[in-house]
């Protein structure tokens, strides 16, 4: 079976240092939330401490609600690469922020069942709005993937 033409999942296995700043901030907050939850400490303040560094602390309750509605596995805070589940969650958040709700729902469906994905949509939308109000606009990786590449100059 041929796999040519299947697009690469945006941000999957990317180096965390190569992510755009808004996505890196959100990934760091997600990982801090998960690290605190694994340590049996309150995860909301851990995520908020990361988001406050870019004056986006108001987004922490929405992130908390999203991660409770769509429980996904996250890497450790110092993992050098983005996992497939983290990439899907970042994509869902970026698409929700850009108003592409059906695409965001499709990204969430890669992670959780339908009912959980529907429950995760309102927090994802509100998270995107809060990040936008803080001046953090996430990229639209699907639009960038289908954008034609400039012709090589010779």
N, CA, C and O atoms as a GROMACS GRO file, in nm:
protein
  616
    1UNK      N    1   0.085  -0.117   0.000
    1UNK     CA    2   0.000   0.000   0.000
    1UNK      C    3   0.089   0.123   0.000
    1UNK      O    4   0.185   0.132   0.077
    2UNK      N    5   0.058   0.216  -0.084
    2UNK     CA    6   0.138   0.338  -0.097
    2UNK      C    7   0.096   0.439   0.009
    2UNK      O    8  -0.022   0.455   0.039
    3UNK      N    9   0.195   0.507   0.064
    3UNK     CA   10   0.165   0.612   0.161
    3UNK      C   11   0.208   0.748   0.108
    3UNK      O   12   0.210   0.845   0.184
    4UNK      N   13   0.242   0.755  -0.018
    4UNK     CA   14   0.283   0.883  -0.076
    4UNK      C   15   0.164   0.978  -0.076
    4UNK      O   16   0.052   0.938  -0.106
    5UNK      N   17   0.188   1.099  -0.042
    5UNK     CA   18   0.084   1.199  -0.042
    5UNK      C   19   0.014   1.218   0.091
    5UNK      O   20  -0.062   1.314   0.108
    6UNK      N   21   0.039   1.128   0.187
    6UNK     CA   22  -0.020   1.146   0.318
    6UNK      C   23   0.056   1.257   0.390
    6UNK      O   24   0.178   1.246   0.406
    7UNK      N   25  -0.011   1.362   0.433
    7UNK     CA   26   0.060   1.472   0.496
    7UNK      C   27   0.118   1.434   0.632
    7UNK      O   28   0.063   1.350   0.704
    8UNK      N   29   0.227   1.496   0.664
    8UNK     CA   30   0.289   1.475   0.795
    8UNK      C   31   0.209   1.552   0.900
    8UNK      O   32   0.170   1.666   0.876
    9UNK      N   33   0.184   1.490   1.014
    9UNK     CA   34   0.106   1.553   1.120
    9UNK      C   35   0.181   1.676   1.171
    9UNK      O   36   0.296   1.663   1.213
   10UNK      N   37   0.120   1.794   1.168
   10UNK     CA   38   0.191   1.916   1.209
   10UNK      C   39   0.246   1.906   1.351
   10UNK      O   40   0.175   1.867   1.444
   11UNK      N   41   0.368   1.942   1.367
   11UNK     CA   42   0.442   1.950   1.494
   11UNK      C   43   0.476   1.816   1.555
   11UNK      O   44   0.545   1.812   1.657
   12UNK      N   45   0.430   1.705   1.498
   12UNK     CA   46   0.462   1.575   1.555
   12UNK      C   47   0.611   1.548   1.543
   12UNK      O   48   0.668   1.562   1.434
   13UNK      N   49   0.673   1.511   1.651
   13UNK     CA   50   0.814   1.479   1.660
   13UNK      C   51   0.904   1.600   1.629
   13UNK      O   52   1.023   1.583   1.602
   14UNK      N   53   0.847   1.720   1.634
   14UNK     CA   54   0.928   1.840   1.615
   14UNK      C   55   1.007   1.868   1.742
   14UNK      O   56   0.964   1.831   1.852
   15UNK      N   57   1.119   1.932   1.727
   15UNK     CA   58   1.194   1.974   1.845
   15UNK      C   59   1.117   2.086   1.913
   15UNK      O   60   1.069   2.178   1.846
   16UNK      N   61   1.107   2.080   2.043
   16UNK     CA   62   1.029   2.181   2.115
   16UNK      C   63   1.087   2.321   2.096
   16UNK      O   64   1.013   2.419   2.096
   17UNK      N   65   1.218   2.330   2.081
   17UNK     CA   66   1.280   2.461   2.061
   17UNK      C   67   1.247   2.521   1.925
   17UNK      O   68   1.264   2.642   1.906
   18UNK      N   69   1.201   2.440   1.830
   18UNK     CA   70   1.168   2.488   1.696
   18UNK      C   71   1.022   2.534   1.684
   18UNK      O   72   0.983   2.586   1.579
   19UNK      N   73   0.942   2.514   1.788
   19UNK     CA   74   0.803   2.557   1.783
   19UNK      C   75   0.794   2.710   1.784
   19UNK      O   76   0.880   2.777   1.841
   20UNK      N   77   0.690   2.765   1.720
   20UNK     CA   78   0.666   2.909   1.732
   20UNK      C   79   0.639   2.944   1.879
   20UNK      O   80   0.590   2.859   1.953
   21UNK      N   81   0.669   3.067   1.922
   21UNK     CA   82   0.655   3.103   2.064
   21UNK      C   83   0.518   3.074   2.127
   21UNK      O   84   0.515   3.023   2.238
   22UNK      N   85   0.404   3.105   2.062
   22UNK     CA   86   0.276   3.073   2.128
   22UNK      C   87   0.256   2.923   2.150
   22UNK      O   88   0.207   2.881   2.255
   23UNK      N   89   0.294   2.843   2.051
   23UNK     CA   90   0.280   2.698   2.064
   23UNK      C   91   0.374   2.643   2.171
   23UNK      O   92   0.338   2.552   2.246
   24UNK      N   93   0.495   2.699   2.178
   24UNK     CA   94   0.590   2.654   2.279
   24UNK      C   95   0.539   2.687   2.419
   24UNK      O   96   0.550   2.606   2.511
   25UNK      N   97   0.483   2.807   2.435
   25UNK     CA   98   0.428   2.846   2.565
   25UNK      C   99   0.314   2.752   2.605
   25UNK      O  100   0.308   2.706   2.720
   26UNK      N  101   0.225   2.724   2.511
   26UNK     CA  102   0.113   2.635   2.541
   26UNK      C  103   0.162   2.494   2.573
   26UNK      O  104   0.111   2.430   2.664
   27UNK      N  105   0.260   2.445   2.498
   27UNK     CA  106   0.316   2.313   2.526
   27UNK      C  107   0.380   2.308   2.664
   27UNK      O  108   0.362   2.211   2.738
   28UNK      N  109   0.454   2.413   2.700
   28UNK     CA  110   0.516   2.417   2.833
   28UNK      C  111   0.410   2.418   2.943
   28UNK      O  112   0.427   2.354   3.046
   29UNK      N  113   0.300   2.490   2.920
   29UNK     CA  114   0.192   2.495   3.018
   29UNK      C  115   0.123   2.358   3.029
   29UNK      O  116   0.089   2.315   3.139
   30UNK      N  117   0.103   2.292   2.916
   30UNK     CA  118   0.042   2.158   2.917
   30UNK      C  119   0.130   2.061   2.994
   30UNK      O  120   0.081   1.984   3.077
   31UNK      N  121   0.259   2.066   2.967
   31UNK     CA  122   0.352   1.975   3.035
   31UNK      C  123   0.362   2.006   3.184
   31UNK      O  124   0.373   1.914   3.266
   32UNK      N  125   0.358   2.134   3.221
   32UNK     CA  126   0.362   2.170   3.363
   32UNK      C  127   0.235   2.121   3.432
   32UNK      O  128   0.240   2.072   3.545
   33UNK      N  129   0.121   2.134   3.366
   33UNK     CA  130  -0.006   2.087   3.421
   33UNK      C  131   0.002   1.936   3.447
   33UNK      O  132  -0.036   1.889   3.554
   34UNK      N  133   0.050   1.863   3.349
   34UNK     CA  134   0.060   1.717   3.364
   34UNK      C  135   0.162   1.677   3.470
   34UNK      O  136   0.139   1.583   3.545
   35UNK      N  137   0.274   1.746   3.477
   35UNK     CA  138   0.375   1.713   3.577
   35UNK      C  139   0.319   1.734   3.718
   35UNK      O  140   0.342   1.653   3.807
   36UNK      N  141   0.245   1.843   3.737
   36UNK     CA  142   0.185   1.869   3.868
   36UNK      C  143   0.078   1.764   3.899
   36UNK      O  144   0.068   1.719   4.013
   37UNK      N  145  -0.001   1.727   3.800
   37UNK     CA  146  -0.105   1.626   3.823
   37UNK      C  147  -0.043   1.491   3.860
   37UNK      O  148  -0.093   1.421   3.947
   38UNK      N  149   0.066   1.456   3.792
   38UNK     CA  150   0.134   1.330   3.825
   38UNK      C  151   0.195   1.333   3.965
   38UNK      O  152   0.206   1.230   4.031
   39UNK      N  153   0.234   1.452   4.010
   39UNK     CA  154   0.294   1.466   4.143
   39UNK      C  155   0.188   1.485   4.251
   39UNK      O  156   0.221   1.510   4.367
   40UNK      N  157   0.061   1.474   4.214
   40UNK     CA  158  -0.052   1.489   4.307
   40UNK      C  159  -0.055   1.627   4.371
   40UNK      O  160  -0.092   1.640   4.488
   41UNK      N  161  -0.017   1.729   4.294
   41UNK     CA  162  -0.031   1.868   4.338
   41UNK      C  163  -0.131   1.935   4.244
   41UNK      O  164  -0.157   1.883   4.136
   42UNK      N  165  -0.187   2.048   4.284
   42UNK     CA  166  -0.285   2.114   4.198
   42UNK      C  167  -0.224   2.156   4.064
   42UNK      O  168  -0.125   2.230   4.062
   43UNK      N  169  -0.280   2.109   3.953
   43UNK     CA  170  -0.221   2.139   3.823
   43UNK      C  171  -0.248   2.280   3.770
   43UNK      O  172  -0.167   2.335   3.695
   44UNK      N  173  -0.360   2.340   3.809
   44UNK     CA  174  -0.394   2.473   3.758
   44UNK      C  175  -0.287   2.577   3.792
   44UNK      O  176  -0.245   2.649   3.701
   45UNK      N  177  -0.240   2.589   3.916
   45UNK     CA  178  -0.136   2.688   3.945
   45UNK      C  179  -0.005   2.661   3.869
   45UNK      O  180   0.065   2.756   3.832
   46UNK      N  181   0.027   2.536   3.845
   46UNK     CA  182   0.150   2.505   3.771
   46UNK      C  183   0.141   2.556   3.628
   46UNK      O  184   0.236   2.616   3.577
   47UNK      N  185   0.027   2.534   3.563
   47UNK     CA  186   0.008   2.584   3.426
   47UNK      C  187   0.002   2.737   3.426
   47UNK      O  188   0.054   2.801   3.335
   48UNK      N  189  -0.061   2.793   3.527
   48UNK     CA  190  -0.074   2.939   3.533
   48UNK      C  191   0.062   3.006   3.549
   48UNK      O  192   0.084   3.114   3.493
   49UNK      N  193   0.152   2.944   3.623
   49UNK     CA  194   0.286   3.002   3.641
   49UNK      C  195   0.359   3.011   3.507
   49UNK      O  196   0.434   3.106   3.484
   50UNK      N  197   0.338   2.915   3.421
   50UNK     CA  198   0.401   2.919   3.288
   50UNK      C  199   0.335   3.026   3.202
   50UNK      O  200   0.404   3.103   3.136
   51UNK      N  201   0.204   3.030   3.202
   51UNK     CA  202   0.132   3.125   3.117
   51UNK      C  203   0.154   3.270   3.159
   51UNK      O  204   0.152   3.360   3.076
   52UNK      N  205   0.174   3.292   3.288
   52UNK     CA  206   0.196   3.429   3.338
   52UNK      C  207   0.322   3.490   3.279
   52UNK      O  208   0.333   3.612   3.270
   53UNK      N  209   0.418   3.408   3.240
   53UNK     CA  210   0.544   3.461   3.186
   53UNK      C  211   0.521   3.542   3.059
   53UNK      O  212   0.602   3.629   3.026
   54UNK      N  213   0.412   3.516   2.989
   54UNK     CA  214   0.378   3.592   2.868
   54UNK      C  215   0.248   3.671   2.887
   54UNK      O  216   0.181   3.707   2.790
   55UNK      N  217   0.214   3.698   3.013
   55UNK     CA  218   0.094   3.775   3.048
   55UNK      C  219  -0.033   3.710   2.994
   55UNK      O  220  -0.126   3.779   2.952
   56UNK      N  221  -0.035   3.577   2.996
   56UNK     CA  222  -0.152   3.502   2.950
   56UNK      C  223  -0.208   3.416   3.061
   56UNK      O  224  -0.271   3.314   3.035
   57UNK      N  225  -0.187   3.456   3.185
   57UNK     CA  226  -0.235   3.378   3.299
   57UNK      C  227  -0.385   3.359   3.300
   57UNK      O  228  -0.435   3.263   3.359
   58UNK      N  229  -0.459   3.449   3.237
   58UNK     CA  230  -0.604   3.439   3.231
   58UNK      C  231  -0.648   3.314   3.155
   58UNK      O  232  -0.762   3.269   3.171
   59UNK      N  233  -0.560   3.257   3.074
   59UNK     CA  234  -0.593   3.138   2.995
   59UNK      C  235  -0.583   3.009   3.076
   59UNK      O  236  -0.628   2.904   3.030
   60UNK      N  237  -0.523   3.014   3.195
   60UNK     CA  238  -0.500   2.893   3.273
   60UNK      C  239  -0.628   2.816   3.308
   60UNK      O  240  -0.628   2.694   3.293
   61UNK      N  241  -0.736   2.880   3.352
   61UNK     CA  242  -0.857   2.803   3.382
   61UNK      C  243  -0.914   2.732   3.259
   61UNK      O  244  -0.968   2.622   3.270
   62UNK      N  245  -0.903   2.796   3.142
   62UNK     CA  246  -0.952   2.732   3.020
   62UNK      C  247  -0.865   2.612   2.983
   62UNK      O  248  -0.916   2.510   2.938
   63UNK      N  249  -0.733   2.626   3.001
   63UNK     CA  250  -0.644   2.514   2.974
   63UNK      C  251  -0.673   2.399   3.070
   63UNK      O  252  -0.674   2.282   3.030
   64UNK      N  253  -0.696   2.432   3.196
   64UNK     CA  254  -0.730   2.331   3.296
   64UNK      C  255  -0.857   2.257   3.255
   64UNK      O  256  -0.862   2.134   3.261
   65UNK      N  257  -0.958   2.330   3.213
   65UNK     CA  258  -1.084   2.268   3.171
   65UNK      C  259  -1.064   2.182   3.046
   65UNK      O  260  -1.123   2.075   3.035
   66UNK      N  261  -0.980   2.228   2.953
   66UNK     CA  262  -0.954   2.151   2.832
   66UNK      C  263  -0.884   2.020   2.865
   66UNK      O  264  -0.921   1.914   2.814
   67UNK      N  265  -0.783   2.027   2.950
   67UNK     CA  266  -0.708   1.906   2.983
   67UNK      C  267  -0.788   1.808   3.068
   67UNK      O  268  -0.761   1.688   3.067
   68UNK      N  269  -0.886   1.858   3.142
   68UNK     CA  270  -0.974   1.768   3.216
   68UNK      C  271  -1.079   1.705   3.123
   68UNK      O  272  -1.118   1.590   3.143
   69UNK      N  273  -1.123   1.781   3.022
   69UNK     CA  274  -1.223   1.729   2.928
   69UNK      C  275  -1.161   1.633   2.827
   69UNK      O  276  -1.225   1.537   2.783
   70UNK      N  277  -1.036   1.659   2.789
   70UNK     CA  278  -0.966   1.574   2.692
   70UNK      C  279  -0.836   1.526   2.755
   70UNK      O  280  -0.729   1.580   2.725
   71UNK      N  281  -0.844   1.426   2.842
   71UNK     CA  282  -0.722   1.378   2.907
   71UNK      C  283  -0.630   1.308   2.807
   71UNK      O  284  -0.662   1.201   2.755
   72UNK      N  285  -0.516   1.370   2.782
   72UNK     CA  286  -0.417   1.314   2.691
   72UNK      C  287  -0.285   1.299   2.764
   72UNK      O  288  -0.260   1.364   2.866
   73UNK      N  289  -0.202   1.216   2.710
   73UNK     CA  290  -0.068   1.199   2.767
   73UNK      C  291   0.021   1.313   2.720
   73UNK      O  292   0.012   1.357   2.606
   74UNK      N  293   0.106   1.359   2.809
   74UNK     CA  294   0.200   1.465   2.774
   74UNK      C  295   0.340   1.421   2.814
   74UNK      O  296   0.358   1.339   2.904
   75UNK      N  297   0.437   1.476   2.745
   75UNK     CA  298   0.575   1.447   2.777
   75UNK      C  299   0.618   1.515   2.906
   75UNK      O  300   0.543   1.595   2.963
   76UNK      N  301   0.737   1.485   2.948
   76UNK     CA  302   0.790   1.549   3.068
   76UNK      C  303   0.824   1.694   3.034
   76UNK      O  304   0.837   1.727   2.916
   77UNK      N  305   0.838   1.782   3.132
   77UNK     CA  306   0.866   1.923   3.104
   77UNK      C  307   0.993   1.946   3.022
   77UNK      O  308   1.004   2.048   2.954
   78UNK      N  309   1.089   1.855   3.028
   78UNK     CA  310   1.214   1.875   2.956
   78UNK      C  311   1.230   1.785   2.834
   78UNK      O  312   1.340   1.776   2.778
   79UNK      N  313   1.124   1.718   2.792
   79UNK     CA  314   1.133   1.632   2.673
   79UNK      C  315   1.171   1.718   2.552
   79UNK      O  316   1.114   1.825   2.532
   80UNK      N  317   1.265   1.671   2.471
   80UNK     CA  318   1.314   1.753   2.360
   80UNK      C  319   1.224   1.754   2.237
   80UNK      O  320   1.241   1.838   2.149
   81UNK      N  321   1.128   1.662   2.230
   81UNK     CA  322   1.043   1.653   2.112
   81UNK      C  323   0.895   1.653   2.150
   81UNK      O  324   0.858   1.615   2.261
   82UNK      N  325   0.813   1.696   2.055
   82UNK     CA  326   0.668   1.700   2.073
   82UNK      C  327   0.612   1.561   2.042
   82UNK      O  328   0.641   1.504   1.937
   83UNK      N  329   0.531   1.507   2.134
   83UNK     CA  330   0.470   1.377   2.110
   83UNK      C  331   0.352   1.392   2.015
   83UNK      O  332   0.305   1.503   1.989
   84UNK      N  333   0.305   1.280   1.962
   84UNK     CA  334   0.193   1.283   1.869
   84UNK      C  335   0.066   1.337   1.935
   84UNK      O  336  -0.007   1.414   1.873
   85UNK      N  337   0.040   1.299   2.060
   85UNK     CA  338  -0.079   1.350   2.129
   85UNK      C  339  -0.067   1.499   2.158
   85UNK      O  340  -0.165   1.573   2.146
   86UNK      N  341   0.052   1.544   2.197
   86UNK     CA  342   0.072   1.688   2.220
   86UNK      C  343   0.052   1.765   2.090
   86UNK      O  344  -0.008   1.872   2.089
   87UNK      N  345   0.103   1.710   1.980
   87UNK     CA  346   0.088   1.776   1.850
   87UNK      C  347  -0.059   1.787   1.811
   87UNK      O  348  -0.102   1.891   1.762
   88UNK      N  349  -0.137   1.681   1.834
   88UNK     CA  350  -0.279   1.685   1.803
   88UNK      C  351  -0.352   1.788   1.888
   88UNK      O  352  -0.440   1.858   1.840
   89UNK      N  353  -0.314   1.797   2.015
   89UNK     CA  354  -0.377   1.896   2.103
   89UNK      C  355  -0.339   2.038   2.063
   89UNK      O  356  -0.424   2.127   2.063
   90UNK      N  357  -0.213   2.061   2.029
   90UNK     CA  358  -0.171   2.194   1.982
   90UNK      C  359  -0.245   2.231   1.854
   90UNK      O  360  -0.288   2.345   1.838
   91UNK      N  361  -0.260   2.135   1.764
   91UNK     CA  362  -0.332   2.161   1.639
   91UNK      C  363  -0.478   2.195   1.669
   91UNK      O  364  -0.532   2.289   1.611
   92UNK      N  365  -0.542   2.120   1.758
   92UNK     CA  366  -0.682   2.148   1.792
   92UNK      C  367  -0.696   2.287   1.851
   92UNK      O  368  -0.791   2.358   1.818
   93UNK      N  369  -0.604   2.327   1.936
   93UNK     CA  370  -0.610   2.460   1.997
   93UNK      C  371  -0.589   2.569   1.892
   93UNK      O  372  -0.658   2.671   1.894
   94UNK      N  373  -0.494   2.548   1.802
   94UNK     CA  374  -0.468   2.646   1.697
   94UNK      C  375  -0.589   2.660   1.605
   94UNK      O  376  -0.627   2.772   1.569
   95UNK      N  377  -0.649   2.549   1.568
   95UNK     CA  378  -0.766   2.554   1.480
   95UNK      C  379  -0.886   2.617   1.550
   95UNK      O  380  -0.960   2.693   1.488
   96UNK      N  381  -0.905   2.586   1.677
   96UNK     CA  382  -1.015   2.647   1.752
   96UNK      C  383  -0.994   2.798   1.763
   96UNK      O  384  -1.089   2.875   1.752
   97UNK      N  385  -0.870   2.840   1.785
   97UNK     CA  386  -0.842   2.983   1.794
   97UNK      C  387  -0.870   3.054   1.662
   97UNK      O  388  -0.915   3.168   1.661
   98UNK      N  389  -0.844   2.986   1.552
   98UNK     CA  390  -0.865   3.044   1.418
   98UNK      C  391  -1.009   3.034   1.370
   98UNK      O  392  -1.041   3.081   1.262
   99UNK      N  393  -1.096   2.972   1.451
   99UNK     CA  394  -1.237   2.963   1.414
   99UNK      C  395  -1.271   2.843   1.328
   99UNK      O  396  -1.384   2.832   1.281
  100UNK      N  397  -1.177   2.754   1.306
  100UNK     CA  398  -1.202   2.632   1.227
  100UNK      C  399  -1.251   2.523   1.322
  100UNK      O  400  -1.176   2.431   1.356
  101UNK      N  401  -1.374   2.534   1.364
  101UNK     CA  402  -1.427   2.447   1.469
  101UNK      C  403  -1.440   2.302   1.427
  101UNK      O  404  -1.407   2.213   1.505
  102UNK      N  405  -1.486   2.276   1.307
  102UNK     CA  406  -1.501   2.136   1.266
  102UNK      C  407  -1.364   2.069   1.253
  102UNK      O  408  -1.350   1.951   1.285
  103UNK      N  409  -1.264   2.143   1.206
  103UNK     CA  410  -1.129   2.088   1.196
  103UNK      C  411  -1.070   2.066   1.335
  103UNK      O  412  -1.000   1.967   1.358
  104UNK      N  413  -1.098   2.158   1.428
  104UNK     CA  414  -1.051   2.141   1.566
  104UNK      C  415  -1.114   2.019   1.629
  104UNK      O  416  -1.048   1.944   1.701
  105UNK      N  417  -1.242   2.000   1.603
  105UNK     CA  418  -1.311   1.881   1.655
  105UNK      C  419  -1.248   1.754   1.597
  105UNK      O  420  -1.230   1.656   1.668
  106UNK      N  421  -1.215   1.757   1.469
  106UNK     CA  422  -1.151   1.640   1.406
  106UNK      C  423  -1.016   1.611   1.471
  106UNK      O  424  -0.981   1.495   1.492
  107UNK      N  425  -0.941   1.716   1.503
  107UNK     CA  426  -0.812   1.696   1.571
  107UNK      C  427  -0.833   1.636   1.710
  107UNK      O  428  -0.757   1.549   1.752
  108UNK      N  429  -0.935   1.683   1.780
  108UNK     CA  430  -0.963   1.628   1.913
  108UNK      C  431  -1.010   1.483   1.905
  108UNK      O  432  -0.986   1.404   1.997
  109UNK      N  433  -1.077   1.448   1.796
  109UNK     CA  434  -1.125   1.310   1.781
  109UNK      C  435  -1.010   1.211   1.763
  109UNK      O  436  -1.030   1.091   1.782
  110UNK      N  437  -0.892   1.259   1.728
  110UNK     CA  438  -0.775   1.170   1.724
  110UNK      C  439  -0.731   1.132   1.865
  110UNK      O  440  -0.657   1.035   1.884
  111UNK      N  441  -0.776   1.210   1.963
  111UNK     CA  442  -0.730   1.192   2.101
  111UNK      C  443  -0.832   1.126   2.191
  111UNK      O  444  -0.797   1.041   2.273
  112UNK      N  445  -0.957   1.164   2.177
  112UNK     CA  446  -1.060   1.121   2.270
  112UNK      C  447  -1.187   1.082   2.194
  112UNK      O  448  -1.202   1.118   2.077
  113UNK      N  449  -1.278   1.009   2.259
  113UNK     CA  450  -1.405   0.973   2.194
  113UNK      C  451  -1.490   1.097   2.166
  113UNK      O  452  -1.463   1.207   2.215
  114UNK      N  453  -1.592   1.077   2.087
  114UNK     CA  454  -1.677   1.186   2.039
  114UNK      C  455  -1.734   1.272   2.151
  114UNK      O  456  -1.724   1.395   2.145
  115UNK      N  457  -1.793   1.211   2.252
  115UNK     CA  458  -1.854   1.289   2.360
  115UNK      C  459  -1.750   1.374   2.433
  115UNK      O  460  -1.777   1.490   2.466
  116UNK      N  461  -1.632   1.320   2.457
  116UNK     CA  462  -1.526   1.396   2.522
  116UNK      C  463  -1.475   1.508   2.432
  116UNK      O  464  -1.443   1.617   2.479
  117UNK      N  465  -1.469   1.480   2.302
  117UNK     CA  466  -1.423   1.583   2.208
  117UNK      C  467  -1.521   1.700   2.205
  117UNK      O  468  -1.480   1.816   2.203
  118UNK      N  469  -1.651   1.670   2.204
  118UNK     CA  470  -1.750   1.776   2.208
  118UNK      C  471  -1.739   1.855   2.339
  118UNK      O  472  -1.751   1.977   2.339
  119UNK      N  473  -1.715   1.786   2.449
  119UNK     CA  474  -1.699   1.853   2.577
  119UNK      C  475  -1.574   1.938   2.584
  119UNK      O  476  -1.568   2.034   2.661
  120UNK      N  477  -1.472   1.903   2.506
  120UNK     CA  478  -1.347   1.978   2.506
  120UNK      C  479  -1.350   2.101   2.416
  120UNK      O  480  -1.265   2.189   2.428
  121UNK      N  481  -1.446   2.108   2.327
  121UNK     CA  482  -1.451   2.221   2.233
  121UNK      C  483  -1.470   2.358   2.300
  121UNK      O  484  -1.396   2.450   2.268
  122UNK      N  485  -1.568   2.375   2.391
  122UNK     CA  486  -1.581   2.508   2.453
  122UNK      C  487  -1.454   2.556   2.525
  122UNK      O  488  -1.415   2.671   2.507
  123UNK      N  489  -1.388   2.471   2.606
  123UNK     CA  490  -1.264   2.519   2.667
  123UNK      C  491  -1.156   2.550   2.564
  123UNK      O  492  -1.078   2.644   2.582
  124UNK      N  493  -1.150   2.473   2.455
  124UNK     CA  494  -1.049   2.500   2.351
  124UNK      C  495  -1.075   2.634   2.284
  124UNK      O  496  -0.982   2.710   2.256
  125UNK      N  497  -1.201   2.663   2.257
  125UNK     CA  498  -1.236   2.791   2.195
  125UNK      C  499  -1.205   2.906   2.289
  125UNK      O  500  -1.146   3.006   2.248
  126UNK      N  501  -1.243   2.893   2.416
  126UNK     CA  502  -1.215   2.999   2.514
  126UNK      C  503  -1.066   3.015   2.539
  126UNK      O  504  -1.018   3.126   2.562
  127UNK      N  505  -0.992   2.904   2.536
  127UNK     CA  506  -0.847   2.911   2.550
  127UNK      C  507  -0.787   2.990   2.435
  127UNK      O  508  -0.701   3.076   2.455
  128UNK      N  509  -0.831   2.960   2.314
  128UNK     CA  510  -0.783   3.035   2.198
  128UNK      C  511  -0.814   3.183   2.208
  128UNK      O  512  -0.730   3.266   2.173
  129UNK      N  513  -0.932   3.216   2.254
  129UNK     CA  514  -0.969   3.358   2.270
  129UNK      C  515  -0.882   3.426   2.376
  129UNK      O  516  -0.837   3.539   2.356
  130UNK      N  517  -0.858   3.358   2.486
  130UNK     CA  518  -0.775   3.416   2.593
  130UNK      C  519  -0.632   3.436   2.546
  130UNK      O  520  -0.569   3.537   2.577
  131UNK      N  521  -0.580   3.340   2.471
  131UNK     CA  522  -0.444   3.356   2.419
  131UNK      C  523  -0.437   3.469   2.318
  131UNK      O  524  -0.338   3.543   2.314
  132UNK      N  525  -0.539   3.483   2.236
  132UNK     CA  526  -0.542   3.591   2.137
  132UNK      C  527  -0.547   3.727   2.207
  132UNK      O  528  -0.479   3.821   2.166
  133UNK      N  529  -0.629   3.738   2.313
  133UNK     CA  530  -0.635   3.865   2.388
  133UNK      C  531  -0.500   3.899   2.450
  133UNK      O  532  -0.469   4.016   2.469
  134UNK      N  533  -0.421   3.797   2.481
  134UNK     CA  534  -0.287   3.819   2.537
  134UNK      C  535  -0.184   3.846   2.427
  134UNK      O  536  -0.066   3.863   2.455
  135UNK      N  537  -0.229   3.849   2.302
  135UNK     CA  538  -0.138   3.877   2.190
  135UNK      C  539  -0.067   3.754   2.138
  135UNK      O  540   0.033   3.766   2.067
  136UNK      N  541  -0.116   3.636   2.172
  136UNK     CA  542  -0.052   3.511   2.129
  136UNK      C  543  -0.139   3.444   2.023
  136UNK      O  544  -0.237   3.377   2.055
  137UNK      N  545  -0.103   3.462   1.898
  137UNK     CA  546  -0.178   3.405   1.788
  137UNK      C  547  -0.104   3.281   1.737
  137UNK      O  548   0.009   3.290   1.688
  138UNK      N  549  -0.170   3.168   1.750
  138UNK     CA  550  -0.109   3.042   1.707
  138UNK      C  551  -0.117   3.032   1.555
  138UNK      O  552  -0.204   3.091   1.492
  139UNK      N  553  -0.025   2.956   1.498
  139UNK     CA  554  -0.023   2.938   1.353
  139UNK      C  555  -0.133   2.843   1.309
  139UNK      O  556  -0.184   2.764   1.388
  140UNK      N  557  -0.166   2.853   1.182
  140UNK     CA  558  -0.264   2.763   1.121
  140UNK      C  559  -0.183   2.664   1.035
  140UNK      O  560  -0.163   2.689   0.916
  141UNK      N  561  -0.138   2.554   1.095
  141UNK     CA  562  -0.044   2.466   1.025
  141UNK      C  563  -0.102   2.397   0.902
  141UNK      O  564  -0.028   2.363   0.811
  142UNK      N  565  -0.232   2.377   0.898
  142UNK     CA  566  -0.291   2.312   0.781
  142UNK      C  567  -0.288   2.409   0.663
  142UNK      O  568  -0.255   2.369   0.552
  143UNK      N  569  -0.322   2.533   0.687
  143UNK     CA  570  -0.317   2.632   0.581
  143UNK      C  571  -0.175   2.649   0.529
  143UNK      O  572  -0.153   2.663   0.409
  144UNK      N  573  -0.078   2.646   0.622
  144UNK     CA  574   0.062   2.659   0.580
  144UNK      C  575   0.108   2.537   0.504
  144UNK      O  576   0.194   2.548   0.416
  145UNK      N  577   0.054   2.419   0.534
  145UNK     CA  578   0.095   2.297   0.466
  145UNK      C  579   0.045   2.293   0.323
  145UNK      O  580   0.111   2.234   0.237
  146UNK      N  581  -0.072   2.354   0.294
  146UNK     CA  582  -0.125   2.350   0.159
  146UNK      C  583  -0.087   2.473   0.078
  146UNK      O  584  -0.118   2.480  -0.041
  147UNK      N  585  -0.021   2.569   0.140
  147UNK     CA  586   0.023   2.689   0.068
  147UNK      C  587   0.130   2.648  -0.032
  147UNK      O  588   0.222   2.573   0.002
  148UNK      N  589   0.118   2.695  -0.157
  148UNK     CA  590   0.219   2.657  -0.258
  148UNK      C  591   0.356   2.714  -0.220
  148UNK      O  592   0.369   2.826  -0.169
  149UNK      N  593   0.456   2.633  -0.246
  149UNK     CA  594   0.593   2.674  -0.217
  149UNK      C  595   0.644   2.763  -0.328
  149UNK      O  596   0.611   2.741  -0.445
  150UNK      N  597   0.724   2.864  -0.294
  150UNK     CA  598   0.778   2.950  -0.400
  150UNK      C  599   0.870   2.871  -0.493
  150UNK      O  600   0.940   2.778  -0.451
  151UNK      N  601   0.869   2.910  -0.619
  151UNK     CA  602   0.952   2.842  -0.718
  151UNK      C  603   1.098   2.872  -0.692
  151UNK      O  604   1.133   2.982  -0.650
  152UNK      N  605   1.182   2.775  -0.717
  152UNK     CA  606   1.326   2.792  -0.698
  152UNK      C  607   1.380   2.887  -0.805
  152UNK      O  608   1.345   2.877  -0.923
  153UNK      N  609   1.463   2.977  -0.762
  153UNK     CA  610   1.523   3.071  -0.855
  153UNK      C  611   1.658   3.015  -0.900
  153UNK      O  612   1.735   2.963  -0.820
  154UNK      N  613   1.685   3.028  -1.027
  154UNK     CA  614   1.809   2.969  -1.074
  154UNK      C  615   1.899   3.057  -1.142
  154UNK      O  616   2.006   3.014  -1.185
   0.00000   0.00000   0.00000
